[in-house]
């Protein structure tokens, strides 16, 4: 019990660190931590300059984790991500030189600018927690967390992620522009030096792994699980959706809800956790019909409608 209290205090300090650097991004900071504690990954889709890289760097510094950045370009090779075996004539054998994917927290910047072959090298690591180099399977370091970014404006010369690969991301987030007052405060904070320079680690890798293990033990009632399944099933029959979410989406929503409850110092999940997280977990896992796109609907709006219309389980009082 005391260890759990310690972990909760550490989580609060991590969020405090992020809020010192990222102004007005409390929601994005919390959701990024949700994905990390749930053992998932995040896809950040937004225009350049809104703080995507800074969010990942602050998270890595707060957790004392090895931070790696991969700038995806059309000429990037899979070996540039996973690493490569180089022959050592002195030892007369091949030596493996690890790539950036063997870090703890990896920023995959503009993932849609590289070829599908290189994308798959990263996505294999995300799903399997290992990479294959020259026929050998190499396990990745724990903890392992990927935050991938893509620019939704410039699509020329890009390779959009197919639905099967989008499904590998636990959450899809958008940063958005700051409010005018927040942007003024941002200028004041960075006028002499950047706040990230004063960020120090408040949680160790070992403690983070311990938190991830505790998250899996958060209790979820059968009725809440049924609620998750009903939401996923509703995406498969909605008239505005051509392809609904898979069972993997239901599992992802369960894991995210457990992590969200843990962050707020609860050892159980309530339906409101699921209701809040559903648009972030399900929106990138559905394909809208052509008619819905023509009408200007977005997947986030459709998921929000499904959540609003779904029956929320309410447990009766015990007697």
C-alpha positions in Angstrom: 0.0 0.0 0.0 2.8 2.4 0.9 4.5 1.6 -2.4 1.4 2.5 -4.3 1.1 5.8 -2.5 4.8 6.5 -3.4 4.1 5.7 -7.1 1.0 8.0 -7.1 3.2 10.8 -5.7 5.8 10.2 -8.4 3.1 10.3 -11.1 1.9 13.7 -9.8 5.4 15.0 -10.0 5.8 13.8 -13.6 2.6 15.6 -14.6 3.8 18.7 -12.7 7.1 18.6 -14.7 5.3 18.4 -18.0 2.9 21.3 -17.0 5.9 23.4 -16.2 7.2 23.1 -19.7 3.9 22.6 -21.7 1.4 25.4 -21.0 -2.3 24.5 -21.2 -1.6 20.9 -22.2 -2.8 19.1 -19.1 -5.1 16.8 -21.1 -2.4 15.7 -23.5 0.1 15.2 -20.7 -2.3 13.0 -18.8 -3.2 11.0 -21.8 0.4 10.5 -22.8 1.1 9.1 -19.4 -2.0 6.9 -19.7 -0.5 5.3 -22.8 2.9 4.9 -21.2 1.5 3.2 -18.0 -0.8 1.0 -20.1 2.2 -0.2 -22.1 0.9 1.4 -25.3 2.0 4.0 -27.8 0.7 7.4 -29.0 0.2 8.9 -32.4 0.3 12.7 -32.4 -1.2 14.3 -35.4 -0.8 18.0 -35.6 1.0 20.9 -37.4 4.7 21.6 -36.7 5.6 23.9 -33.8 2.9 23.1 -31.3 5.1 21.2 -28.8 5.0 17.5 -29.9 8.7 17.0 -29.5 8.9 19.0 -26.3 6.2 16.8 -24.7 8.2 13.6 -25.4 11.5 15.1 -24.2 10.0 16.3 -21.0 8.4 13.0 -20.3 11.8 11.2 -20.9 13.7 13.6 -18.6 11.1 13.2 -15.9 11.4 9.4 -16.0 15.2 9.2 -16.3 14.7 7.2 -19.5 16.9 6.9 -22.5 15.4 9.2 -25.1 15.9 8.6 -28.8 14.6 10.5 -31.8 14.1 9.1 -35.3 13.5 11.7 -38.1 11.7 9.7 -40.8 12.6 10.6 -44.3 11.9 8.8 -47.7 15.4 7.4 -47.9 15.5 6.0 -44.3 16.2 2.3 -44.2 14.8 -0.3 -41.7 18.4 -0.9 -40.5 18.5 2.9 -39.6 15.8 2.1 -37.1 16.6 -1.3 -35.8 20.4 -1.3 -36.0 22.8 -3.2 -38.2 25.5 -6.0 -37.9 29.0 -4.8 -38.9 31.9 -7.1 -39.5 34.8 -6.6 -37.0 38.0 -7.9 -38.7 39.9 -7.9 -35.5 37.5 -10.3 -33.7 36.6 -11.9 -37.1 32.9 -11.8 -36.3 29.9 -9.5 -36.8 29.0 -7.0 -34.1 25.5 -5.6 -33.7 25.2 -1.8 -33.5 21.9 -1.0 -32.0 19.6 1.5 -33.6 17.5 4.2 -32.0 14.6 1.9 -31.4 16.5 0.3 -28.6 15.9 3.3 -26.4 13.3 3.6 -23.7 11.2 6.5 -25.0 11.3 7.0 -28.8 10.1 9.9 -30.8 9.2 8.8 -34.3 9.0 12.2 -36.0 6.9 12.4 -39.2 6.4 8.7 -39.4 4.3 9.0 -42.6 7.3 10.4 -44.6 9.1 7.1 -44.8 8.4 4.0 -46.8 6.1 1.2 -45.6 9.1 -1.1 -45.2 10.8 1.2 -42.7 7.5 1.9 -41.0 7.0 -1.8 -40.4 10.4 -2.0 -38.7 9.2 0.4 -36.1 5.7 -1.1 -35.8 7.1 -4.6 -35.3 9.0 -3.3 -32.2 5.8 -1.6 -30.9 3.7 -4.7 -31.2 6.2 -7.5 -30.4 8.6 -5.6 -28.1 11.4 -7.0 -30.2 13.1 -6.5 -33.6 14.5 -8.9 -36.1 18.0 -8.2 -37.5 19.7 -10.6 -39.8 17.3 -13.4 -38.7 18.0 -12.8 -35.0 15.3 -11.6 -32.6 16.5 -8.9 -30.3 14.3 -7.9 -27.3 13.8 -4.2 -26.7 14.6 -2.4 -23.5 11.9 -2.0 -20.8 10.2 0.3 -20.5 9.5 1.0 -24.2 7.3 3.8 -25.4 6.8 5.3 -28.8 5.3 8.6 -29.6 4.9 9.0 -33.4 4.0 12.3 -35.1 2.6 13.1 -38.4 1.7 16.3 -40.2 -1.9 16.4 -41.3 -1.4 19.2 -43.7 1.4 18.2 -46.1 0.6 14.9 -47.8 2.8 15.2 -50.9 5.5 12.6 -50.9 4.1 10.8 -47.8 3.1 7.2 -47.1 -0.1 7.3 -45.0 -0.3 4.6 -42.3 -2.7 1.8 -43.3 -5.5 1.0 -40.8 -3.7 -2.2 -39.6 -0.8 -0.1 -38.5 -2.9 2.7 -37.0 -4.4 0.0 -34.9 -1.1 -0.5 -33.1 -1.3 2.9 -31.4 -3.2 2.9 -28.2 -4.2 6.6 -28.4 -4.4 9.2 -31.1 -4.0 12.8 -29.9 -3.9 16.3 -31.3 -2.1 19.2 -29.5 -3.9 22.2 -31.0 -2.8 25.8 -30.8 -2.5 27.5 -27.3 -4.9 30.2 -26.2 -3.6 33.7 -26.5 -3.0 34.1 -22.8 -1.2 30.7 -22.7 1.0 31.8 -25.7 1.9 35.0 -23.8 2.9 33.0 -20.8 4.9 30.7 -23.1 6.9 33.7 -24.3 7.6 34.9 -20.8 8.8 31.5 -19.7 11.2 31.1 -22.6 12.5 34.7 -22.8 15.7 33.9 -21.0 16.0 30.1 -21.0 13.8 27.1 -21.8 12.0 25.5 -18.8 13.0 22.0 -19.9 16.6 22.9 -18.8 15.5 22.8 -15.2 13.5 19.5 -15.4 15.0 16.7 -13.3 14.1 13.0 -13.1 11.3 12.3 -10.5 10.9 8.6 -11.2 13.3 5.8 -12.1 12.9 3.2 -14.8 12.4 0.5 -12.2 9.6 2.5 -10.5 8.0 3.0 -13.9 8.0 -0.7 -14.6 6.5 -1.3 -11.1 3.7 1.2 -11.9 3.0 -0.6 -15.2 2.6 -3.9 -13.3 0.3 -2.3 -10.7 -1.9 -0.9 -13.5 -2.7 -4.3 -14.8 -4.1 -5.2 -11.4 -6.6 -2.3 -11.4 -10.1 -3.8 -11.0 -12.7 -3.6 -13.8 -16.2 -4.8 -13.2 -17.9 -7.2 -15.6 -20.5 -4.5 -16.4 -17.8 -2.0 -17.4 -16.2 -4.6 -19.6 -19.6 -5.2 -21.3 -19.9 -1.4 -21.7 -16.5 -1.4 -23.6 -17.6 -4.3 -25.8 -20.9 -2.5 -26.6 -19.1 0.7 -27.6 -16.8 -1.3 -29.9 -19.8 -3.3 -31.3 -21.7 0.0 -32.0 -18.9 1.1 -34.3 -19.4 -2.0 -36.5 -23.1 -1.2 -37.1 -23.1 2.6 -37.3 -24.4 3.8 -40.7 -21.6 6.4 -40.9 -18.8 3.9 -40.4 -17.6 1.6 -43.2 -15.2 -0.4 -41.0 -15.7 -0.6 -37.3 -13.1 -1.2 -34.6 -11.6 -4.6 -33.9 -11.4 -6.6 -30.7 -7.9 -5.2 -30.2 -9.7 -1.8 -29.7 -11.7 -3.2 -26.9 -8.5 -4.5 -25.2 -6.8 -1.1 -25.8 -9.8 0.7 -24.2 -9.7 -1.6 -21.2 -5.9 -1.0 -20.7 -6.2 2.7 -21.1 -9.1 2.9 -18.6 -7.1 1.0 -16.0 -4.2 3.4 -16.4 -6.4 6.4 -16.2 -8.0 5.2 -13.0 -4.6 4.5 -11.5 -3.4 8.0 -12.3 -6.3 9.4 -10.3 -5.4 7.1 -7.3 -8.2 4.6 -7.8 -7.8 0.8 -7.9 -11.0 0.4 -9.9 -12.4 1.6 -13.2 -15.7 3.6 -13.4 -17.8 3.9 -16.6 -16.8 7.6 -16.9 -13.2 6.6 -17.4 -14.2 4.6 -20.4 -16.6 7.3 -21.7 -13.8 9.9 -21.5 -11.2 7.8 -23.2 -13.3 6.2 -26.0 -12.8 9.0 -28.6 -9.0 8.9 -28.2 -8.9 5.1 -28.4 -11.5 4.3 -31.1 -11.4 7.3 -33.5 -8.3 6.2 -35.5 -9.6 2.6 -35.5 -12.6 3.2 -37.7 -13.1 4.1 -41.4 -16.0 6.4 -42.3 -18.2 6.0 -45.3 -17.7 8.2 -48.3 -21.1 9.8 -47.5 -20.1 10.7 -44.0 -16.8 12.3 -45.2 -18.7 14.2 -47.8 -21.0 15.5 -45.1 -18.0 16.8 -43.2 -18.2 14.3 -40.3 -15.0 13.3 -38.5 -14.4 10.0 -36.8 -14.1 11.8 -33.5 -17.6 13.2 -33.9 -19.0 9.8 -34.8 -17.4 8.1 -31.8 -18.6 10.9 -29.5 -22.2 10.3 -30.8 -21.9 6.6 -30.2 -20.6 7.2 -26.7 -23.4 9.7 -26.0 -26.1 7.2 -27.1 -24.7 4.2 -25.4 -26.2 2.9 -22.2 -23.9 3.5 -19.2 -23.9 0.8 -16.6 -25.0 1.9 -13.1 -24.6 -0.6 -10.3 -27.4 -0.8 -7.8 -26.6 -0.2 -4.1 -25.6 -3.3 -2.2 -28.1 -4.5 0.4 
